[in-house]
Amino acid sequence: EVQLVESGGGFVQPGGSLRLSCVASGFTFSTYTMGWVRQAPGKGLKWVSSLSGGGGSTFYADSVKGRFTISRDNSKNTLYLQLHSLTAEDTAVYYCAKVGAEWEVFDSWGQGSLVTVST
Amino acid sequence: DIQMTQSPSTLSASVGDRVTITCRASQSISSWLAWYQHKPGKAPKLLIYKASSSQGGVPSRFSGSGSGTEFTLTISSLQPDDSATYYCQQHDSYPLTFGGGTKVEIK
């Protein structure tokens, strides 16, 4: 059974940084593209970033490009999202998601990690 | 960027009703469309991909159709467990984009 467990969320001041982690199990982690999707309070789902299985290809939403960095450690079955220069607009639940057999379709998701940016 | 527009934003229906949700893309995405179900506090769940292919384990009352710019998700007989928000997502090109969501409530 696929399991994705996020951690690292919390409260941070504007301009601050945070690193989210997602530990994966139940599948061959290095084979699959992984991504992050976020949901701001009361809003819908928004794609943030994706990273290929080998780590060679990264993709970002314009709203986070240059501020967020996606990475992975396949030896630890872990996906990361480094967040910098945070603003209130980055406040959201951040979901880790696994891409399945179909290109950029997320077939498994974690429970999410809440990031709150506030003074 | 490809904009995805869902309608309605909310709907209320009775158990056993047939429910249809529409998703429109701002440009043609062929059949590269997925549907997800999301309940509060839970992980989103993939229902449909490539417009009409059902993800394993999804009840047969959920079906998808459409191509180009117009797509639908149909629940053939609404069940109490179907109370959730439903999102479409285009998987044609980056940036990946989701519709605004349709909240389905049970009368």
Interface residues (C-beta under 8 A of the other chain):
Chain A: L4 G35 V37 G44 L45 K46 W47 S50 F59 A61 D62 Y95 A97 G100 E102 W103 E104 V105 F106 D107 S108 W109 G110 Q111 G112
Chain B: W32 A34 Y36 H38 G41 K42 A43 P44 K45 L46 Y49 K50 S53 Q55 T85 Y87 Q89 H91 Y94 P95 L96 T97 F98 G99 G100 G101
